[in-house]
Amino acid sequence: MKQNFTVRQGALDGVEAFLSVARHRSFRKAAAELGVTPSAISQAVRVLETRIGAALFVRTTRSVGLTEAGERFLSRAKPAFEELVAASEVARDLGQRPSGLLRLSVPRAVIPILLEPLVASFCKAWPEVEVEIAASKEVVDLAAEGFDAAIRLGQFVAADMVAVPMTPPFRLIVVGSPAYFEEHRPPRHTDDLRHHACLRWRRSSGALALWSFNDNGEALEIAVSGPFIASDFPTMLGAALEGVGLAQLPAPLAAEGLRAGKLVEVLDAYAPVMPGVFLCYPDRRQMLPKLRAFIDHVKRRQTGDSGMEAKKEAGRGGGRTR
């Protein structure tokens, strides 16, 4: 049978007073140490003894000693109380300065083009913060999974999340390799995609994503077909570079391939504009300094400020976040 273990309300009341009296063998010295009156210390100890059901001290007009029950209670309570104090100090330290483990849930596509340079500069600026990146295509529950924040495409940011923009809006473009277009005529209209090998993306829900377009201001979604299905944009990019077929990708992800002539954009007149990439987190009131430092770092990277300036600002109390 499963047991329920609980700590009674007030079960720790008087323990600090008891430990101070036991250490000094004096109610008066314990009162001075804790900044209260001797009568308050005496009352706290009496309440503790009543709750325990045993006398903990032997009191005379000239001395204070421990009973056998007091000795046994001291041997167990002292290390336990010290551990509680140490735990409080560790938690307080995390609440006062950027330190500890910062866990981020991110889509794989943003790691090489956005996150790697950002994290490198952040780690140099804040060496006491450890950054853990969990790449996933799923939109995870940050609180349930123990993440401090997530990096998400704008269309996947929930309404109850606080969002900080990391990129401006970008186009969602269709690209293919020169080798592919040596064998296939470039499409001029979205209807032409019926005659092309289109690389598809399977969402975390299991559904195949439709291709999105903007046709003279009207949103258009098309179910395409082709020989290859991937679960993330980088894999689709790799397949497009190899000439497997056409891929619809965020423009920043395809930018290097376009510059190098390894990719060719088509249907550019139909490319929709996406909201961009955002750093999002649940509630600014629950934010620890490590996350606040990362948010400020994101903002300063966008404006070109240095990590040293970030530290100076943190020393002045830090900046407010959105």
Salt bridges, closest charged atoms under 4 A:
GLU33 OE1 - ARG23 NH2 2.70
GLU33 OE2 - HIS24 NE2 3.29
GLU49 OE1 - ARG59 NH2 3.20
GLU68 OE2 - ARG72 NH2 3.19
GLU82 OE2 - LYS78 NZ 2.77
ASP93 OD1 - ARG97 NE 2.66
GLU128 OE1 - ARG97 NH1 2.18
GLU132 OE1 - ARG103 NE 3.29
ASP148 OD1 - LYS290 NZ 3.65
ASP191 OD2 - HIS189 ND1 3.61
ASP232 OD2 - ARG108 NH1 2.88
GLU265 OE2 - ARG171 NH2 2.53
ASP283 OD2 - ARG285 NH2 2.91
GLU309 OE2 - LYS312 NZ 3.60
GLU313 OE1 - ARG316 NH2 2.76
